[in-house]
Amino acid sequence: MDMRRLVGRNVRRIRKDKGLTQETLAEVSGFSQQYLSDLERGRRNPSIVTLYELSQALGVSHVDLVQPDGES
């Protein structure tokens, strides 16, 4: 299981479920839109702190970002 891709898929799914664009999430989270784009494509290896901060911005548990999604 590639955790970078899993986290990226989860971030994208949750962001879209909440009706947020990458730009809006960037404003709320403090991360750049480019970073979020790379993250969602599995090109970034986020730290635990990053996962926590993204989960707070998305209004979900940090565990939701690393939960297996069945696509692995």
RALINZI-V141731 format. One record per residue. N is the residue number from 1. SS is DSSP state (alpha for helix, beta for strand, coil for the rest). OMEGA is omega in radians with two decimals (none if undefined). Layout:
# RALINZI-V141731
n: {N & N}
ss: {SS & SS}
omega: {OMEGA & OMEGA}
This chain:
# RALINZI-V141731
n: {1 & 2 & 3 & 4 & 5 & 6 & 7 & 8 & 9 & 10 & 11 & 12 & 13 & 14 & 15 & 16 & 17 & 18 & 19 & 20 & 21 & 22 & 23 & 24 & 25 & 26 & 27 & 28 & 29 & 30 & 31 & 32 & 33 & 34 & 35 & 36 & 37 & 38 & 39 & 40 & 41 & 42 & 43 & 44 & 45 & 46 & 47 & 48 & 49 & 50 & 51 & 52 & 53 & 54 & 55 & 56 & 57 & 58 & 59 & 60 & 61 & 62 & 63 & 64 & 65 & 66 & 67 & 68 & 69 & 70 & 71 & 72}
ss: {coil & coil & alpha & alpha & alpha & alpha & alpha & alpha & alpha & alpha & alpha & alpha & alpha & alpha & alpha & alpha & alpha & coil & coil & coil & coil & alpha & alpha & alpha & alpha & alpha & alpha & alpha & alpha & coil & coil & coil & alpha & alpha & alpha & alpha & alpha & alpha & alpha & alpha & coil & coil & coil & coil & coil & coil & coil & alpha & alpha & alpha & alpha & alpha & alpha & alpha & alpha & alpha & alpha & alpha & coil & coil & coil & alpha & alpha & alpha & alpha & coil & coil & coil & coil & coil & coil & coil}
omega: {3.09 & -3.08 & 3.13 & 3.13 & 3.13 & 3.12 & 3.13 & 3.11 & 3.14 & 3.11 & -3.14 & -3.12 & -3.12 & 3.13 & -3.13 & 3.10 & -3.14 & 3.10 & -3.12 & 2.97 & 3.05 & -3.13 & 3.13 & 3.10 & 3.09 & 3.13 & -3.09 & -3.02 & -3.07 & 3.07 & -3.14 & 3.09 & 3.13 & 3.10 & -3.13 & 3.10 & 3.11 & 3.13 & -3.11 & 3.11 & 3.10 & -3.11 & 3.13 & 3.09 & -3.02 & 3.07 & 3.09 & 3.13 & 3.10 & 3.10 & 3.14 & -3.11 & 3.09 & 3.13 & 3.10 & -3.14 & -3.13 & 3.14 & 3.12 & 3.05 & 3.08 & 3.11 & 3.13 & -3.10 & -3.12 & 3.12 & 3.05 & -3.05 & 3.11 & 3.13 & -3.07 & none}
